[in-house]
């Protein structure tokens, strides 16, 4: 592909992630479904021969007693999973080196690709000044390329309204499933109400919190003009050591609040900086076991 974000190198890395995901699945149980979501009910599907390393708990001993051969019982999900990816593209997501939106696009594309490869249904929503449904219920791996093209075209602009956007999403009265929020959680009105609303719903929720390291600590001093990239305002300020330290403490408190809030409300939470690669983030989630249910 001509895209710089979703080129052949990106696709090769995705395929390696798929192989790892399948290996993790094999090490767990042949009866589990590789999926992004939780609570997928299973029904018996077929048998296959046992291979060293398979979960012996899935061996059908009745078949063994008749054939003296080891076979595993395989299961498939009764219902496909609905995966809703909500991508924050407000102006603050354009900040960073590289910009947060660049990593956000690749992470969203990776999660969508893995879900589509499992025949789950994927929808993509943009979270900017309003809620936009960009992809509606795709369910084939072949549709990943159209998902990548849409992600590539997303631009950061305007002020975000996190809580209001989540409420609009919930009012769509869509089927339950997994909601993946890829966002910096930077909103003057906070994020508590929106996340609390989601946590109390029929959805499983994953927050992938993306930040640039420059947003955590200010490393410059002296007089500066601060610009509000979303609100459009500006303010002159002298960045003394005391102000820089106060800012750093408040950012650490904000990060602690985001993580502890999610944990308290049983929301999966992952934080990453723009210096990370998309595959590192996906690997972390895979190794948490969250994809295998």
Secondary structure as a PSIPRED ss2 file (coil, helix, strand):
# PSIPRED VFORMAT (PSIPRED V4.0)

   1 X C   1.000  0.000  0.000
   2 X C   1.000  0.000  0.000
   3 X C   1.000  0.000  0.000
   4 X C   1.000  0.000  0.000
   5 X C   1.000  0.000  0.000
   6 X C   1.000  0.000  0.000
   7 X C   1.000  0.000  0.000
   8 X H   0.000  1.000  0.000
   9 X H   0.000  1.000  0.000
  10 X H   0.000  1.000  0.000
  11 X H   0.000  1.000  0.000
  12 X H   0.000  1.000  0.000
  13 X H   0.000  1.000  0.000
  14 X H   0.000  1.000  0.000
  15 X H   0.000  1.000  0.000
  16 X H   0.000  1.000  0.000
  17 X H   0.000  1.000  0.000
  18 X H   0.000  1.000  0.000
  19 X H   0.000  1.000  0.000
  20 X H   0.000  1.000  0.000
  21 X H   0.000  1.000  0.000
  22 X H   0.000  1.000  0.000
  23 X H   0.000  1.000  0.000
  24 X H   0.000  1.000  0.000
  25 X H   0.000  1.000  0.000
  26 X H   0.000  1.000  0.000
  27 X H   0.000  1.000  0.000
  28 X H   0.000  1.000  0.000
  29 X C   1.000  0.000  0.000
  30 X C   1.000  0.000  0.000
  31 X C   1.000  0.000  0.000
  32 X C   1.000  0.000  0.000
  33 X C   1.000  0.000  0.000
  34 X E   0.000  0.000  1.000
  35 X C   1.000  0.000  0.000
  36 X C   1.000  0.000  0.000
  37 X C   1.000  0.000  0.000
  38 X C   1.000  0.000  0.000
  39 X C   1.000  0.000  0.000
  40 X C   1.000  0.000  0.000
  41 X C   1.000  0.000  0.000
  42 X E   0.000  0.000  1.000
  43 X E   0.000  0.000  1.000
  44 X E   0.000  0.000  1.000
  45 X E   0.000  0.000  1.000
  46 X E   0.000  0.000  1.000
  47 X E   0.000  0.000  1.000
  48 X E   0.000  0.000  1.000
  49 X E   0.000  0.000  1.000
  50 X C   1.000  0.000  0.000
  51 X C   1.000  0.000  0.000
  52 X C   1.000  0.000  0.000
  53 X C   1.000  0.000  0.000
  54 X C   1.000  0.000  0.000
  55 X C   1.000  0.000  0.000
  56 X H   0.000  1.000  0.000
  57 X H   0.000  1.000  0.000
  58 X H   0.000  1.000  0.000
  59 X E   0.000  0.000  1.000
  60 X C   1.000  0.000  0.000
  61 X H   0.000  1.000  0.000
  62 X H   0.000  1.000  0.000
  63 X H   0.000  1.000  0.000
  64 X H   0.000  1.000  0.000
  65 X H   0.000  1.000  0.000
  66 X H   0.000  1.000  0.000
  67 X H   0.000  1.000  0.000
  68 X C   1.000  0.000  0.000
  69 X C   1.000  0.000  0.000
  70 X C   1.000  0.000  0.000
  71 X E   0.000  0.000  1.000
  72 X E   0.000  0.000  1.000
  73 X E   0.000  0.000  1.000
  74 X E   0.000  0.000  1.000
  75 X E   0.000  0.000  1.000
  76 X E   0.000  0.000  1.000
  77 X E   0.000  0.000  1.000
  78 X C   1.000  0.000  0.000
  79 X C   1.000  0.000  0.000
  80 X C   1.000  0.000  0.000
  81 X C   1.000  0.000  0.000
  82 X E   0.000  0.000  1.000
  83 X E   0.000  0.000  1.000
  84 X E   0.000  0.000  1.000
  85 X E   0.000  0.000  1.000
  86 X E   0.000  0.000  1.000
  87 X E   0.000  0.000  1.000
  88 X E   0.000  0.000  1.000
  89 X C   1.000  0.000  0.000
  90 X C   1.000  0.000  0.000
  91 X H   0.000  1.000  0.000
  92 X H   0.000  1.000  0.000
  93 X H   0.000  1.000  0.000
  94 X H   0.000  1.000  0.000
  95 X C   1.000  0.000  0.000
  96 X C   1.000  0.000  0.000
  97 X C   1.000  0.000  0.000
  98 X C   1.000  0.000  0.000
  99 X C   1.000  0.000  0.000
 100 X H   0.000  1.000  0.000
 101 X H   0.000  1.000  0.000
 102 X H   0.000  1.000  0.000
 103 X H   0.000  1.000  0.000
 104 X H   0.000  1.000  0.000
 105 X H   0.000  1.000  0.000
 106 X H   0.000  1.000  0.000
 107 X H   0.000  1.000  0.000
 108 X H   0.000  1.000  0.000
 109 X H   0.000  1.000  0.000
 110 X H   0.000  1.000  0.000
 111 X H   0.000  1.000  0.000
 112 X H   0.000  1.000  0.000
 113 X H   0.000  1.000  0.000
 114 X H   0.000  1.000  0.000
 115 X H   0.000  1.000  0.000
 116 X H   0.000  1.000  0.000
 117 X H   0.000  1.000  0.000
 118 X C   1.000  0.000  0.000
 119 X C   1.000  0.000  0.000
 120 X C   1.000  0.000  0.000
 121 X E   0.000  0.000  1.000
 122 X E   0.000  0.000  1.000
 123 X E   0.000  0.000  1.000
 124 X E   0.000  0.000  1.000
 125 X E   0.000  0.000  1.000
 126 X E   0.000  0.000  1.000
 127 X E   0.000  0.000  1.000
 128 X C   1.000  0.000  0.000
 129 X C   1.000  0.000  0.000
 130 X C   1.000  0.000  0.000
 131 X E   0.000  0.000  1.000
 132 X E   0.000  0.000  1.000
 133 X E   0.000  0.000  1.000
 134 X E   0.000  0.000  1.000
 135 X E   0.000  0.000  1.000
 136 X E   0.000  0.000  1.000
 137 X E   0.000  0.000  1.000
 138 X E   0.000  0.000  1.000
 139 X C   1.000  0.000  0.000
 140 X C   1.000  0.000  0.000
 141 X H   0.000  1.000  0.000
 142 X H   0.000  1.000  0.000
 143 X H   0.000  1.000  0.000
 144 X H   0.000  1.000  0.000
 145 X H   0.000  1.000  0.000
 146 X H   0.000  1.000  0.000
 147 X H   0.000  1.000  0.000
 148 X H   0.000  1.000  0.000
 149 X H   0.000  1.000  0.000
 150 X H   0.000  1.000  0.000
 151 X H   0.000  1.000  0.000
 152 X H   0.000  1.000  0.000
 153 X H   0.000  1.000  0.000
 154 X C   1.000  0.000  0.000
 155 X C   1.000  0.000  0.000
 156 X C   1.000  0.000  0.000
 157 X C   1.000  0.000  0.000
 158 X C   1.000  0.000  0.000
 159 X C   1.000  0.000  0.000
 160 X C   1.000  0.000  0.000
 161 X C   1.000  0.000  0.000
 162 X H   0.000  1.000  0.000
 163 X H   0.000  1.000  0.000
 164 X H   0.000  1.000  0.000
 165 X H   0.000  1.000  0.000
 166 X H   0.000  1.000  0.000
 167 X H   0.000  1.000  0.000
 168 X H   0.000  1.000  0.000
 169 X H   0.000  1.000  0.000
 170 X H   0.000  1.000  0.000
 171 X C   1.000  0.000  0.000
 172 X C   1.000  0.000  0.000
 173 X C   1.000  0.000  0.000
 174 X C   1.000  0.000  0.000
 175 X C   1.000  0.000  0.000
 176 X C   1.000  0.000  0.000
 177 X C   1.000  0.000  0.000
 178 X E   0.000  0.000  1.000
 179 X E   0.000  0.000  1.000
 180 X E   0.000  0.000  1.000
 181 X E   0.000  0.000  1.000
 182 X E   0.000  0.000  1.000
 183 X E   0.000  0.000  1.000
 184 X C   1.000  0.000  0.000
 185 X C   1.000  0.000  0.000
 186 X C   1.000  0.000  0.000
 187 X C   1.000  0.000  0.000
 188 X C   1.000  0.000  0.000
 189 X C   1.000  0.000  0.000
 190 X C   1.000  0.000  0.000
 191 X C   1.000  0.000  0.000
 192 X H   0.000  1.000  0.000
 193 X H   0.000  1.000  0.000
 194 X H   0.000  1.000  0.000
 195 X H   0.000  1.000  0.000
 196 X H   0.000  1.000  0.000
 197 X H   0.000  1.000  0.000
 198 X H   0.000  1.000  0.000
 199 X H   0.000  1.000  0.000
 200 X C   1.000  0.000  0.000
 201 X C   1.000  0.000  0.000
 202 X C   1.000  0.000  0.000
 203 X C   1.000  0.000  0.000
 204 X E   0.000  0.000  1.000
 205 X E   0.000  0.000  1.000
 206 X E   0.000  0.000  1.000
 207 X E   0.000  0.000  1.000
 208 X E   0.000  0.000  1.000
 209 X E   0.000  0.000  1.000
 210 X E   0.000  0.000  1.000
 211 X E   0.000  0.000  1.000
 212 X C   1.000  0.000  0.000
 213 X H   0.000  1.000  0.000
 214 X H   0.000  1.000  0.000
 215 X H   0.000  1.000  0.000
 216 X C   1.000  0.000  0.000
 217 X C   1.000  0.000  0.000
 218 X C   1.000  0.000  0.000
 219 X C   1.000  0.000  0.000
 220 X C   1.000  0.000  0.000
 221 X C   1.000  0.000  0.000
 222 X E   0.000  0.000  1.000
 223 X E   0.000  0.000  1.000
 224 X E   0.000  0.000  1.000
 225 X E   0.000  0.000  1.000
 226 X E   0.000  0.000  1.000
 227 X E   0.000  0.000  1.000
 228 X C   1.000  0.000  0.000
 229 X C   1.000  0.000  0.000
 230 X C   1.000  0.000  0.000
 231 X C   1.000  0.000  0.000
 232 X C   1.000  0.000  0.000
 233 X C   1.000  0.000  0.000
 234 X E   0.000  0.000  1.000
 235 X E   0.000  0.000  1.000
 236 X E   0.000  0.000  1.000
 237 X E   0.000  0.000  1.000
 238 X E   0.000  0.000  1.000
 239 X E   0.000  0.000  1.000
 240 X C   1.000  0.000  0.000
 241 X H   0.000  1.000  0.000
 242 X H   0.000  1.000  0.000
 243 X H   0.000  1.000  0.000
 244 X H   0.000  1.000  0.000
 245 X H   0.000  1.000  0.000
 246 X H   0.000  1.000  0.000
 247 X H   0.000  1.000  0.000
 248 X H   0.000  1.000  0.000
 249 X H   0.000  1.000  0.000
 250 X H   0.000  1.000  0.000
 251 X H   0.000  1.000  0.000
 252 X H   0.000  1.000  0.000
 253 X H   0.000  1.000  0.000
 254 X H   0.000  1.000  0.000
 255 X H   0.000  1.000  0.000
 256 X H   0.000  1.000  0.000
 257 X H   0.000  1.000  0.000
 258 X H   0.000  1.000  0.000
 259 X H   0.000  1.000  0.000
 260 X H   0.000  1.000  0.000
 261 X H   0.000  1.000  0.000
 262 X H   0.000  1.000  0.000
 263 X H   0.000  1.000  0.000
 264 X H   0.000  1.000  0.000
 265 X C   1.000  0.000  0.000
 266 X C   1.000  0.000  0.000
 267 X C   1.000  0.000  0.000
 268 X E   0.000  0.000  1.000
 269 X E   0.000  0.000  1.000
 270 X E   0.000  0.000  1.000
 271 X E   0.000  0.000  1.000
 272 X E   0.000  0.000  1.000
 273 X E   0.000  0.000  1.000
 274 X C   1.000  0.000  0.000
 275 X C   1.000  0.000  0.000
 276 X C   1.000  0.000  0.000
 277 X C   1.000  0.000  0.000
 278 X H   0.000  1.000  0.000
 279 X H   0.000  1.000  0.000
 280 X H   0.000  1.000  0.000
 281 X H   0.000  1.000  0.000
 282 X H   0.000  1.000  0.000
 283 X H   0.000  1.000  0.000
 284 X H   0.000  1.000  0.000
 285 X H   0.000  1.000  0.000
 286 X H   0.000  1.000  0.000
 287 X H   0.000  1.000  0.000
 288 X C   1.000  0.000  0.000
 289 X C   1.000  0.000  0.000
 290 X C   1.000  0.000  0.000
 291 X C   1.000  0.000  0.000
 292 X E   0.000  0.000  1.000
 293 X C   1.000  0.000  0.000
